[in-house]
Amino acid sequence: MAAGLVISAPASGVGKTTLTLALARAWRNRGLNVQCFKSGPDYIDPAFHAAATGRASVNIDSWAMDRAEIAHLVSRGANADVVLAEGSMGLFDGVAARGVSGTGATADIAEMLGWPVVLVIDPSGQAQTAAAIAAGLRDYRAGVRLAGVVLNRVASPRHEDLVRHALNDAGIAVFGALPRHAEISLPKRHLGLVQAEEQVEIGKLIDEAARFVAEHVDLEAVLRAAASWSPQSGENGLNVTPPGQRIALARDAAFSFVYPHMLEAWRAAGAEISTFSPLADEAPDASADVCWLPGGYPELHAGKIAASARFRDGLRVFAETRPVHGECGGYMVLGIALTDADGVRHEMAGLLGLETSFAKRRMHLGYRLAELAAPMPGHQVGARLRGHEFHYSTIIAQPDTPLAVVHDATGTVIAETGSRRGQATGTFFHLIAEDR
């Protein structure tokens, strides 16, 4: 039977990922099998979890997934000793309108699975007020249990003592305090952390974080606070249809944002996946029956993509007879042009009329519910798809047939409809699940 915990915080940027990775590696170094999950639609953190634990991590999402789907995904932790779910944003942060089984908040997952929460608290610029914040989070919602806190970026022993005493008076356990001057951090860029596969020293970074946290946090006390847990039945699995039997998947530093549970679901349904690298000027596998271009960072590699003639020509030939689909960055590459942050316009594949620009960045972020007005690989007209959008591009032109009517989490119709031309389709959102 595994021990389950949720790692959360009052807000983003407090140190949830670093603590999760450090705890996972520290316990693994002590001979425990650790399974991680990511609450919410984060494409990057699961790869860090896998690097820390040696086990694949997946996203669990209460807005896009029902309880059976979440139960199916977390059942992979049945043979682990410790199961950690890393939260997103603050503990109770989600959308205003309920989705399939919740609002997307980390608290939904904690309550659903019955796992206590370890809060990461940054008391910078405060002292006893940190205890008031922790107490407020503890008492805000019945069914969500607080195990205790780990303090991060503590300024001095005196600062730590003030905060510890206040938390003790509030009846909240303090598992440890991490000094500010020795903070361990991971490199970031505009969509979050720099991807794990881009960091050759990722193993050393995680090892150092584990050493640092083990020095300042009572690992045994954290483990004792975890809830004994055994997975509930999740026989229904994921409501995900593969886009084809043999899928050519773009995979490199420019095309890497794909949810791990999607790839697993495709394989579980019998699909085969062959990868190719547009940055290495590789064309999709000619024996595949569908090509899928995930999101990523095409804006950082636009010049190289534009110069990859073999990739672009091969993609065009492929699209003459078989479907090609792009998500977010992949969608932009299927368009006619992409202007980078320096204002340089780069020619893309031209399978769609979409043109985008990063010269004037504008953030697009949030859950998406799309009803297909035209078919796309794996899904027919009328299918209701749940996904998430996060990018900084501006649409210059989107002239093709709209792919879907797309709503945000409040039900408001948005302009990012996706589009279709011939065999090519694309969306700005990343698919998470289809409504049952």
Buried (B, 14 or more C-beta within 10 A) or exposed (E): EBBBBBBBBBEEEBBBBBBBBBBBBBBBEBEBBBBBBBBBBBBBBBBBBBBBBEBBBBBBBBBBBBBBBBBBBBBBBEEBBBBBBBBBBBBBBBBEBBBBBBBBBBBBBBBBBBBBBBBBBBBEEBBBEBBEBBBEBBEEBEEBBBBBBBBBBBBEEEBBEBBBBBBEEBEBBBBBBBBBEEEBEBEEEBBBBBBBBBBEEBEEBBBBBBBBBBEBBBBEBBBEBBBEBEBBEBEEBBBBBBBBEBBBBBBBBBBBBBBBBBBBBBEEBEBBBBBBBBBEBBBBBEEBBBBBBBBBBBBBBBEBBBEBEEBBEBBBEBBEEBBBBBBBBBBBBBBBBBBBBEEEBBBBBBBBBBBBBBBEEEEBEBBBBBBBBBBBBBBEEEBBBBBBBBBBBBBBEBEBBBBBBBBBBEEEEBEBBBBBBEBBBBBBBBBBBBBE
